[in-house]
Amino acid sequence: MSEQITRPRTSGGPRTSGGIPAALSDRLGWRLDSLALSLRHAWIAASLDWSRRHLIYRSFAELLDEGVPSLSVATDLIARSFEDTRQPTTARALRLVQDRLRADPRLEAALDGLVPRSEWALIAAGEAGGALARTLEQLTDIMESGRELRSAMLGAIAYPLLLFLLFLGYLSTIALAVVPQFAKLVPLDSWQGPAAVLAFASRLAPAALPVLIVSLPLVAAVLVALLPRWTGELRRVADRYPPFSLYRVVTGGSFLLAMSAHLEARNEPADALTQMLVKAPPYVAERLEGTLDRIRAGHSLGHALRLTGFDWPDRQVIQRLVIQSDADNFDARVFRLARNWVARTVRDVQSRSKRLNTVLLLLVVASIAMAMLSLYSVQDQATARMDSLLWR
């Protein structure tokens, strides 16, 4: 009698050739595909810099004004133009937008996650209000004004800082490299007149320079961290002085421009403020929340900004908003006020920056002249000392 050999049954579902359950394999494959898609979208979003987004918005606005039948057709036309001009990165981004538009015909859904939240919120408001082309045109104007304002602020900080570092580097070179050589001819204790000042700087430099080298980057890092995060009563006082006043102007200008675009898109001020609060830094959020609370209490935009007590974005601008709150075409007036205020602020910042740069440049020239006079003085003292030794 032959033996009957039976194989043990395997528990669980079907297995793949690698020994992994099919359901787990499918789930793992789906997650990998989802991760790859998310990484692709993140890469496309990172590649859409200011200039690319500005060009895309402007192209959409022009095509929609010319009567292109749908957003999908407009996207295809813009993508073709970028492909023809050998800009594959932008073309790939637009092809992704076109794929999304096939599933959802709204531009806000197609651009979700690909552009900054503030720009996306404006596009969503304009599309909901039936004024997408006008909103896109305004958005490009807002981007240009914001860039001009930020460039003016950066120039107001960068060039004076460069002059200060040049001044510091020159004095350090003189104090640490040149003065010790002259000290071999005449002891530092014997230096007189302008040379005595240079001798004092030479003694101070070895102790002061390490402190400056460590403290300057540390102070800069603290300021960068404080600007968007510091809130409260003391911040109101600090906002009167640079660099906090510059940050107030930059954020206030961006707020005014964004609010004007929301109003033009028939978005209510409360809804606009709610959208702006998304991902707003604590400094801006504190001011937006205070304004939103007072608008919900029944106050107009200008009165709400004044009642917060922050003088943000600017006391004169708030007064203008209060005066014009009941006027016709308030949205157009706000946009005009925002553009004029930003342009005036850019001119003021550039003018003040030029004056500060002139003062710092004169300081550098004066320090060079003082160092040269001091060295000539030491040279004269050394010559006189050598003559006295020879005649002995």
C-alpha positions as a Markdown table, in Angstrom:
| # | Residue | x | y | z |
|---|---|---|---|---|
| 1 | Met | 0.0 | 0.0 | 0.0 |
| 2 | Ser | 1.5 | 3.2 | -1.1 |
| 3 | Glu | 1.7 | 6.2 | 1.2 |
| 4 | Gln | -0.3 | 9.3 | 0.4 |
| 5 | Ile | 1.8 | 12.3 | 0.8 |
| 6 | Thr | -0.1 | 15.5 | 1.6 |
| 7 | Arg | 1.3 | 19.0 | 1.4 |
| 8 | Pro | 0.6 | 21.4 | 4.3 |
| 9 | Arg | -1.7 | 24.2 | 3.4 |
| 10 | Thr | -0.4 | 27.7 | 3.5 |
| 11 | Ser | -2.3 | 30.2 | 5.4 |
| 12 | Gly | -3.1 | 33.6 | 4.1 |
| 13 | Gly | -3.9 | 35.0 | 0.7 |
| 14 | Pro | -2.1 | 34.5 | -2.5 |
| 15 | Arg | 1.6 | 35.3 | -2.7 |
| 16 | Thr | 3.7 | 36.9 | -5.3 |
| 17 | Ser | 6.9 | 35.3 | -6.6 |
| 18 | Gly | 8.9 | 37.2 | -4.0 |
| 19 | Gly | 6.9 | 35.8 | -1.1 |
| 20 | Ile | 5.1 | 39.2 | -0.4 |
| 21 | Pro | 1.3 | 39.1 | -0.2 |
| 22 | Ala | -0.3 | 40.5 | -3.4 |
| 23 | Ala | -2.5 | 43.0 | -1.4 |
| 24 | Leu | 0.6 | 44.3 | 0.4 |
| 25 | Ser | 2.5 | 44.5 | -2.8 |
| 26 | Asp | -0.2 | 46.5 | -4.5 |
| 27 | Arg | -0.5 | 48.8 | -1.5 |
| 28 | Leu | 3.3 | 49.3 | -1.5 |
| 29 | Gly | 3.3 | 50.0 | -5.2 |
| 30 | Trp | 0.5 | 52.5 | -4.9 |
| 31 | Arg | 2.3 | 54.3 | -2.1 |
| 32 | Leu | 5.5 | 54.4 | -4.1 |
| 33 | Asp | 3.6 | 55.8 | -7.1 |
| 34 | Ser | 1.9 | 58.4 | -4.9 |
| 35 | Leu | 5.3 | 59.4 | -3.4 |
| 36 | Ala | 6.9 | 59.7 | -6.8 |
| 37 | Leu | 3.9 | 61.9 | -7.9 |
| 38 | Ser | 4.2 | 64.1 | -4.9 |
| 39 | Leu | 7.9 | 64.5 | -5.4 |
| 40 | Arg | 7.3 | 65.4 | -9.0 |
| 41 | His | 4.7 | 68.0 | -8.0 |
| 42 | Ala | 7.1 | 69.4 | -5.4 |
| 43 | Trp | 9.9 | 69.7 | -7.9 |
| 44 | Ile | 7.6 | 71.5 | -10.4 |
| 45 | Ala | 6.4 | 73.9 | -7.7 |
| 46 | Ala | 10.0 | 74.6 | -6.7 |
| 47 | Ser | 11.0 | 75.3 | -10.3 |
| 48 | Leu | 8.2 | 77.9 | -10.7 |
| 49 | Asp | 10.2 | 80.9 | -9.5 |
| 50 | Trp | 9.0 | 84.5 | -9.6 |
| 51 | Ser | 9.8 | 85.2 | -13.2 |
| 52 | Arg | 8.1 | 82.0 | -14.5 |
| 53 | Arg | 5.0 | 82.5 | -12.5 |
| 54 | His | 4.8 | 86.2 | -13.5 |
| 55 | Leu | 5.1 | 85.2 | -17.2 |
| 56 | Ile | 2.4 | 82.4 | -16.8 |
| 57 | Tyr | -0.1 | 84.7 | -15.1 |
| 58 | Arg | 0.5 | 87.4 | -17.7 |
| 59 | Ser | 0.0 | 84.9 | -20.6 |
| 60 | Phe | -3.2 | 83.6 | -19.1 |
| 61 | Ala | -4.6 | 87.1 | -18.6 |
| 62 | Glu | -3.8 | 88.1 | -22.2 |
| 63 | Leu | -5.3 | 84.9 | -23.7 |
| 64 | Leu | -8.5 | 85.2 | -21.6 |
| 65 | Asp | -8.9 | 88.8 | -22.6 |
| 66 | Glu | -8.5 | 87.8 | -26.2 |
| 67 | Gly | -11.4 | 85.4 | -25.9 |
| 68 | Val | -9.7 | 82.0 | -25.7 |
| 69 | Pro | -12.6 | 79.5 | -25.2 |
| 70 | Ser | -11.3 | 77.6 | -22.2 |
| 71 | Leu | -8.5 | 77.5 | -19.7 |
| 72 | Ser | -7.4 | 74.1 | -21.0 |
| 73 | Val | -6.9 | 75.6 | -24.5 |
| 74 | Ala | -5.1 | 78.6 | -23.0 |
| 75 | Thr | -2.8 | 76.3 | -21.1 |
| 76 | Asp | -2.0 | 74.3 | -24.2 |
| 77 | Leu | -1.2 | 77.4 | -26.1 |
| 78 | Ile | 1.1 | 78.8 | -23.4 |
| 79 | Ala | 2.8 | 75.4 | -23.0 |
| 80 | Arg | 3.5 | 75.2 | -26.7 |
| 81 | Ser | 5.0 | 78.6 | -26.7 |
| 82 | Phe | 7.4 | 77.6 | -23.9 |
| 83 | Glu | 8.3 | 74.4 | -25.7 |
| 84 | Asp | 9.0 | 76.4 | -28.8 |
| 85 | Thr | 11.3 | 78.7 | -26.9 |
| 86 | Arg | 13.1 | 75.8 | -25.2 |
| 87 | Gln | 11.9 | 76.3 | -21.7 |
| 88 | Pro | 11.1 | 72.7 | -20.8 |
| 89 | Thr | 10.7 | 73.2 | -17.0 |
| 90 | Thr | 7.9 | 75.8 | -17.4 |
| 91 | Ala | 6.3 | 73.7 | -20.2 |
| 92 | Arg | 6.2 | 70.6 | -18.0 |
| 93 | Ala | 4.5 | 72.6 | -15.2 |
| 94 | Leu | 1.9 | 73.8 | -17.7 |
| 95 | Arg | 1.3 | 70.3 | -18.9 |
| 96 | Leu | 0.6 | 69.3 | -15.3 |
| 97 | Val | -1.8 | 72.2 | -15.0 |
| 98 | Gln | -3.5 | 71.0 | -18.2 |
| 99 | Asp | -3.9 | 67.5 | -16.9 |
| 100 | Arg | -5.5 | 68.8 | -13.7 |
| 101 | Leu | -7.8 | 71.0 | -15.7 |
| 102 | Arg | -9.2 | 67.9 | -17.5 |
| 103 | Ala | -10.3 | 66.6 | -14.1 |
| 104 | Asp | -11.4 | 70.0 | -12.7 |
| 105 | Pro | -12.0 | 73.0 | -15.0 |
| 106 | Arg | -11.1 | 75.6 | -12.3 |
| 107 | Leu | -7.6 | 77.2 | -12.5 |
| 108 | Glu | -7.5 | 77.4 | -8.7 |
| 109 | Ala | -7.7 | 73.6 | -8.5 |
| 110 | Ala | -5.1 | 73.2 | -11.2 |
| 111 | Leu | -2.6 | 75.5 | -9.5 |
| 112 | Asp | -3.2 | 74.3 | -5.9 |
| 113 | Gly | 0.2 | 73.4 | -4.4 |
| 114 | Leu | 2.2 | 74.7 | -7.3 |
| 115 | Val | 2.2 | 78.4 | -6.5 |
| 116 | Pro | 2.5 | 80.4 | -3.2 |
| 117 | Arg | -0.6 | 80.4 | -1.1 |
| 118 | Ser | -1.1 | 84.1 | -1.2 |
| 119 | Glu | -1.2 | 84.1 | -5.1 |
| 120 | Trp | -3.4 | 81.0 | -5.1 |
| 121 | Ala | -5.9 | 82.7 | -2.8 |
| 122 | Leu | -6.1 | 85.7 | -5.1 |
| 123 | Ile | -6.7 | 83.5 | -8.2 |
| 124 | Ala | -9.4 | 81.6 | -6.4 |
| 125 | Ala | -11.2 | 84.8 | -5.4 |
| 126 | Gly | -11.0 | 86.2 | -8.9 |
| 127 | Glu | -12.2 | 83.0 | -10.4 |
| 128 | Ala | -15.1 | 82.8 | -8.0 |
| 129 | Gly | -16.0 | 86.4 | -8.7 |
| 130 | Gly | -16.0 | 85.9 | -12.5 |
| 131 | Ala | -13.0 | 88.3 | -13.0 |
| 132 | Leu | -10.2 | 85.8 | -13.5 |
| 133 | Ala | -8.4 | 87.8 | -16.3 |
| 134 | Arg | -8.6 | 91.0 | -14.4 |
| 135 | Thr | -7.3 | 89.3 | -11.2 |
| 136 | Leu | -4.4 | 87.7 | -13.0 |
| 137 | Glu | -3.5 | 91.1 | -14.5 |
| 138 | Gln | -3.6 | 92.6 | -11.1 |
| 139 | Leu | -1.6 | 89.8 | -9.6 |
| 140 | Thr | 1.2 | 90.5 | -12.0 |
| 141 | Asp | 1.1 | 94.2 | -11.0 |
| 142 | Ile | 1.2 | 93.2 | -7.3 |
| 143 | Met | 4.1 | 90.9 | -7.9 |
| 144 | Glu | 6.0 | 93.7 | -9.6 |
| 145 | Ser | 5.3 | 96.2 | -6.9 |
| 146 | Gly | 6.2 | 93.8 | -4.2 |
| 147 | Arg | 9.5 | 93.0 | -5.9 |
| 148 | Glu | 10.3 | 96.7 | -6.3 |
| 149 | Leu | 9.6 | 97.2 | -2.6 |
| 150 | Arg | 11.7 | 94.2 | -1.4 |
| 151 | Ser | 14.5 | 95.2 | -3.7 |
| 152 | Ala | 14.5 | 98.7 | -2.3 |
| 153 | Met | 14.6 | 97.4 | 1.2 |
| 154 | Leu | 17.3 | 94.9 | 0.4 |
| 155 | Gly | 19.4 | 97.7 | -1.2 |
| 156 | Ala | 18.8 | 99.9 | 1.8 |
| 157 | Ile | 20.3 | 97.2 | 4.0 |
| 158 | Ala | 22.9 | 95.5 | 1.8 |
| 159 | Tyr | 25.0 | 98.5 | 0.5 |
| 160 | Pro | 25.4 | 100.2 | 3.9 |
| 161 | Leu | 26.3 | 96.9 | 5.4 |
| 162 | Leu | 28.9 | 96.4 | 2.6 |
| 163 | Leu | 30.4 | 99.8 | 3.3 |
| 164 | Phe | 30.5 | 99.1 | 7.0 |
| 165 | Leu | 32.3 | 95.8 | 6.4 |
| 166 | Leu | 34.7 | 97.6 | 4.1 |
| 167 | Phe | 35.4 | 100.2 | 6.8 |
| 168 | Leu | 35.9 | 97.5 | 9.4 |
| 169 | Gly | 38.2 | 95.5 | 7.2 |
| 170 | Tyr | 40.3 | 98.5 | 6.3 |
| 171 | Leu | 40.8 | 99.5 | 9.9 |
| 172 | Ser | 41.5 | 95.9 | 10.9 |
| 173 | Thr | 44.2 | 95.6 | 8.2 |
| 174 | Ile | 45.8 | 98.9 | 9.3 |
| 175 | Ala | 45.7 | 98.0 | 13.0 |
| 176 | Leu | 46.9 | 94.4 | 12.7 |
| 177 | Ala | 49.3 | 94.5 | 9.8 |
| 178 | Val | 50.6 | 98.0 | 9.2 |
| 179 | Val | 50.8 | 99.5 | 12.7 |
| 180 | Pro | 53.0 | 96.6 | 14.1 |
| 181 | Gln | 55.6 | 97.3 | 11.3 |
| 182 | Phe | 55.7 | 101.0 | 12.2 |
| 183 | Ala | 55.8 | 100.2 | 15.9 |
| 184 | Lys | 59.3 | 98.6 | 15.2 |
| 185 | Leu | 60.5 | 102.1 | 14.3 |
| 186 | Val | 58.7 | 104.1 | 17.0 |
| 187 | Pro | 57.2 | 102.5 | 20.1 |
| 188 | Leu | 53.4 | 102.8 | 20.3 |
| 189 | Asp | 53.6 | 104.7 | 23.6 |
| 190 | Ser | 55.6 | 107.4 | 21.8 |
| 191 | Trp | 53.0 | 108.0 | 19.0 |
| 192 | Gln | 51.4 | 111.5 | 19.2 |
| 193 | Gly | 48.6 | 113.4 | 17.5 |
| 194 | Pro | 46.5 | 111.3 | 15.0 |
| 195 | Ala | 49.0 | 108.5 | 15.4 |
| 196 | Ala | 47.9 | 108.1 | 19.0 |
| 197 | Val | 44.4 | 107.3 | 17.9 |
| 198 | Leu | 45.7 | 104.7 | 15.5 |
| 199 | Ala | 47.9 | 103.2 | 18.3 |
| 200 | Phe | 44.8 | 102.9 | 20.5 |
| 201 | Ala | 42.9 | 101.2 | 17.7 |
| 202 | Ser | 45.8 | 98.8 | 17.2 |
| 203 | Arg | 45.7 | 97.8 | 20.9 |
| 204 | Leu | 41.9 | 97.4 | 20.9 |
| 205 | Ala | 41.7 | 95.4 | 17.6 |
| 206 | Pro | 42.9 | 92.0 | 18.9 |
| 207 | Ala | 40.3 | 91.9 | 21.6 |
| 208 | Ala | 37.4 | 93.6 | 19.7 |
| 209 | Leu | 37.7 | 91.9 | 16.3 |
| 210 | Pro | 36.8 | 88.3 | 17.5 |
| 211 | Val | 33.8 | 89.8 | 19.4 |
| 212 | Leu | 32.6 | 91.6 | 16.3 |
| 213 | Ile | 33.1 | 88.6 | 14.0 |
| 214 | Val | 31.0 | 86.5 | 16.4 |
| 215 | Ser | 28.4 | 89.1 | 17.3 |
| 216 | Leu | 27.6 | 90.5 | 13.9 |
| 217 | Pro | 26.3 | 87.2 | 12.4 |
| 218 | Leu | 24.6 | 86.4 | 15.7 |
| 219 | Val | 22.8 | 89.7 | 15.8 |
| 220 | Ala | 21.8 | 89.3 | 12.1 |
| 221 | Ala | 20.4 | 85.8 | 12.8 |
| 222 | Val | 18.4 | 87.1 | 15.8 |
| 223 | Leu | 17.0 | 89.9 | 13.8 |
| 224 | Val | 16.0 | 87.6 | 11.0 |
| 225 | Ala | 14.3 | 85.3 | 13.5 |
| 226 | Leu | 12.5 | 88.2 | 15.3 |
| 227 | Leu | 11.2 | 90.1 | 12.3 |
| 228 | Pro | 8.4 | 87.7 | 11.4 |
| 229 | Arg | 7.8 | 86.3 | 14.9 |
| 230 | Trp | 8.0 | 89.0 | 17.5 |
| 231 | Thr | 4.6 | 90.4 | 18.6 |
| 232 | Gly | 3.1 | 92.3 | 21.4 |
| 233 | Glu | 3.3 | 95.8 | 22.8 |
| 234 | Leu | 7.1 | 96.2 | 22.6 |
| 235 | Arg | 7.0 | 95.3 | 18.9 |
| 236 | Arg | 4.7 | 98.3 | 18.3 |
| 237 | Val | 7.4 | 100.6 | 19.7 |
| 238 | Ala | 10.2 | 98.7 | 17.7 |
| 239 | Asp | 8.2 | 99.2 | 14.5 |
| 240 | Arg | 9.2 | 102.8 | 14.5 |
| 241 | Tyr | 12.9 | 102.1 | 14.0 |
| 242 | Pro | 14.9 | 100.2 | 11.4 |
| 243 | Pro | 15.1 | 97.3 | 10.6 |
| 244 | Phe | 11.6 | 96.7 | 12.1 |
| 245 | Ser | 10.1 | 99.7 | 10.4 |
| 246 | Leu | 11.4 | 98.3 | 7.0 |
| 247 | Tyr | 9.7 | 95.0 | 7.7 |
| 248 | Arg | 6.5 | 96.8 | 8.7 |
| 249 | Val | 6.5 | 98.6 | 5.3 |
| 250 | Val | 7.2 | 95.5 | 3.3 |
| 251 | Thr | 4.5 | 93.4 | 4.9 |
| 252 | Gly | 2.1 | 96.3 | 5.0 |
| 253 | Gly | 2.6 | 97.0 | 1.3 |
| 254 | Ser | 2.0 | 93.4 | 0.4 |
| 255 | Phe | -1.2 | 93.4 | 2.5 |
| 256 | Leu | -2.5 | 96.5 | 0.8 |
| 257 | Leu | -1.9 | 95.2 | -2.7 |
| 258 | Ala | -3.4 | 91.8 | -1.9 |
| 259 | Met | -6.4 | 93.4 | -0.2 |
| 260 | Ser | -7.1 | 95.6 | -3.2 |
| 261 | Ala | -7.0 | 92.5 | -5.5 |
| 262 | His | -9.4 | 90.6 | -3.3 |
| 263 | Leu | -11.8 | 93.6 | -3.2 |
| 264 | Glu | -11.6 | 93.9 | -7.0 |
| 265 | Ala | -12.5 | 90.2 | -7.3 |
| 266 | Arg | -15.6 | 91.0 | -5.3 |
| 267 | Asn | -14.3 | 89.2 | -2.2 |
| 268 | Glu | -15.5 | 90.5 | 1.2 |
| 269 | Pro | -12.8 | 92.0 | 3.5 |
| 270 | Ala | -13.5 | 89.4 | 6.1 |
| 271 | Asp | -13.1 | 86.6 | 3.7 |
| 272 | Ala | -9.9 | 88.1 | 2.2 |
| 273 | Leu | -8.4 | 88.5 | 5.7 |
| 274 | Thr | -9.3 | 84.9 | 6.5 |
| 275 | Gln | -7.5 | 83.7 | 3.4 |
| 276 | Met | -4.5 | 85.9 | 4.2 |
| 277 | Leu | -4.3 | 84.4 | 7.6 |
| 278 | Val | -3.4 | 81.0 | 6.2 |
| 279 | Lys | 0.4 | 80.5 | 6.7 |
| 280 | Ala | 0.8 | 84.1 | 7.7 |
| 281 | Pro | 3.8 | 84.7 | 10.1 |
| 282 | Pro | 2.9 | 85.6 | 13.7 |
| 283 | Tyr | 3.7 | 89.3 | 13.2 |
| 284 | Val | 1.3 | 89.6 | 10.2 |
| 285 | Ala | -1.2 | 87.2 | 11.8 |
| 286 | Glu | -1.5 | 89.4 | 14.9 |
| 287 | Arg | -2.4 | 92.4 | 12.8 |
| 288 | Leu | -4.8 | 90.5 | 10.5 |
| 289 | Glu | -6.6 | 88.9 | 13.4 |
| 290 | Gly | -7.1 | 92.2 | 15.1 |
| 291 | Thr | -8.4 | 93.8 | 11.9 |
| 292 | Leu | -10.7 | 90.8 | 11.2 |
| 293 | Asp | -12.2 | 90.9 | 14.7 |
| 294 | Arg | -13.2 | 94.6 | 14.3 |
| 295 | Ile | -14.6 | 94.0 | 10.8 |
| 296 | Arg | -16.8 | 91.2 | 12.2 |
| 297 | Ala | -17.9 | 93.7 | 14.8 |
| 298 | Gly | -19.2 | 95.9 | 12.0 |
| 299 | His | -16.4 | 98.3 | 11.3 |
| 300 | Ser | -15.1 | 99.2 | 7.9 |
| 301 | Leu | -11.6 | 98.2 | 6.7 |
| 302 | Gly | -10.1 | 101.6 | 7.5 |
| 303 | His | -11.7 | 101.9 | 10.9 |
| 304 | Ala | -10.7 | 98.3 | 11.8 |
| 305 | Leu | -7.1 | 99.0 | 10.9 |
| 306 | Arg | -7.1 | 102.1 | 13.0 |
| 307 | Leu | -8.7 | 100.5 | 16.0 |
| 308 | Thr | -6.0 | 97.8 | 16.2 |
| 309 | Gly | -3.6 | 100.5 | 17.2 |
| 310 | Phe | -0.7 | 98.9 | 15.2 |
| 311 | Asp | -0.4 | 101.8 | 12.7 |
| 312 | Trp | 0.0 | 99.0 | 10.1 |
| 313 | Pro | 0.7 | 99.4 | 7.3 |
| 314 | Asp | 1.0 | 103.2 | 7.9 |
| 315 | Arg | -0.9 | 105.8 | 9.8 |
| 316 | Gln | -1.5 | 108.0 | 6.7 |
| 317 | Val | -2.7 | 105.1 | 4.6 |
| 318 | Ile | -5.2 | 104.1 | 7.3 |
| 319 | Gln | -6.5 | 107.7 | 7.4 |
| 320 | Arg | -7.0 | 107.6 | 3.7 |
| 321 | Leu | -8.9 | 104.3 | 4.0 |
| 322 | Val | -11.1 | 105.8 | 6.7 |
| 323 | Ile | -12.0 | 108.8 | 4.5 |
| 324 | Gln | -12.7 | 106.7 | 1.4 |
| 325 | Ser | -14.6 | 103.8 | 3.2 |
| 326 | Asp | -18.0 | 105.1 | 2.0 |
| 327 | Ala | -16.9 | 106.2 | -1.5 |
| 328 | Asp | -17.9 | 104.6 | -4.8 |
| 329 | Asn | -15.5 | 102.2 | -6.4 |
| 330 | Phe | -13.8 | 101.5 | -3.1 |
| 331 | Asp | -11.9 | 98.5 | -4.5 |
| 332 | Ala | -10.3 | 100.6 | -7.3 |
| 333 | Arg | -9.5 | 103.3 | -4.9 |
| 334 | Val | -7.7 | 100.9 | -2.6 |
| 335 | Phe | -5.7 | 99.5 | -5.5 |
| 336 | Arg | -4.7 | 103.0 | -6.6 |
| 337 | Leu | -3.8 | 103.9 | -3.0 |
| 338 | Ala | -1.7 | 100.8 | -2.5 |
| 339 | Arg | 0.2 | 101.3 | -5.8 |
| 340 | Asn | 0.9 | 105.0 | -5.0 |
| 341 | Trp | 1.9 | 104.3 | -1.4 |
| 342 | Val | 4.3 | 101.5 | -2.5 |
| 343 | Ala | 5.8 | 103.7 | -5.2 |
| 344 | Arg | 6.2 | 106.6 | -2.7 |
| 345 | Thr | 7.7 | 104.2 | -0.1 |
| 346 | Val | 10.2 | 102.9 | -2.6 |
| 347 | Arg | 11.3 | 106.4 | -3.5 |
| 348 | Asp | 11.6 | 107.4 | 0.2 |
| 349 | Val | 13.6 | 104.3 | 1.1 |
| 350 | Gln | 15.9 | 104.8 | -1.9 |
| 351 | Ser | 16.4 | 108.5 | -0.9 |
| 352 | Arg | 17.2 | 107.6 | 2.7 |
| 353 | Ser | 19.5 | 104.8 | 1.6 |
| 354 | Lys | 21.4 | 107.2 | -0.6 |
| 355 | Arg | 21.9 | 109.7 | 2.3 |
| 356 | Leu | 23.0 | 106.9 | 4.6 |
| 357 | Asn | 25.4 | 105.5 | 1.9 |
| 358 | Thr | 26.9 | 109.0 | 1.5 |
| 359 | Val | 27.5 | 109.3 | 5.2 |
| 360 | Leu | 29.1 | 105.9 | 5.4 |
| 361 | Leu | 31.2 | 106.5 | 2.3 |
| 362 | Leu | 32.5 | 109.8 | 3.8 |
| 363 | Leu | 33.3 | 107.8 | 7.0 |
| 364 | Val | 35.3 | 105.3 | 5.0 |
| 365 | Val | 37.2 | 108.1 | 3.2 |
| 366 | Ala | 37.8 | 110.0 | 6.5 |
| 367 | Ser | 39.1 | 106.8 | 8.1 |
| 368 | Ile | 41.5 | 106.2 | 5.2 |
| 369 | Ala | 42.7 | 109.9 | 5.4 |
| 370 | Met | 43.1 | 109.6 | 9.1 |
| 371 | Ala | 45.1 | 106.4 | 8.8 |
| 372 | Met | 47.4 | 107.9 | 6.1 |
| 373 | Leu | 48.0 | 111.1 | 8.2 |
| 374 | Ser | 48.7 | 108.9 | 11.2 |
| 375 | Leu | 51.3 | 106.9 | 9.3 |
| 376 | Tyr | 52.9 | 110.0 | 7.9 |
| 377 | Ser | 53.1 | 111.3 | 11.5 |
| 378 | Val | 54.7 | 108.1 | 12.7 |
| 379 | Gln | 57.1 | 108.3 | 9.8 |
| 380 | Asp | 58.1 | 111.9 | 10.7 |
| 381 | Gln | 58.6 | 110.8 | 14.3 |
| 382 | Ala | 60.8 | 107.9 | 13.2 |
| 383 | Thr | 62.8 | 110.2 | 11.0 |
| 384 | Ala | 63.2 | 112.7 | 13.8 |
| 385 | Arg | 64.2 | 109.9 | 16.2 |
| 386 | Met | 66.8 | 108.6 | 13.7 |
| 387 | Asp | 68.3 | 112.1 | 13.3 |
| 388 | Ser | 68.5 | 112.6 | 17.0 |
| 389 | Leu | 70.4 | 109.3 | 17.4 |
| 390 | Leu | 72.8 | 110.2 | 14.6 |
| 391 | Trp | 73.7 | 113.6 | 16.1 |
| 392 | Arg | 74.5 | 112.2 | 19.5 |
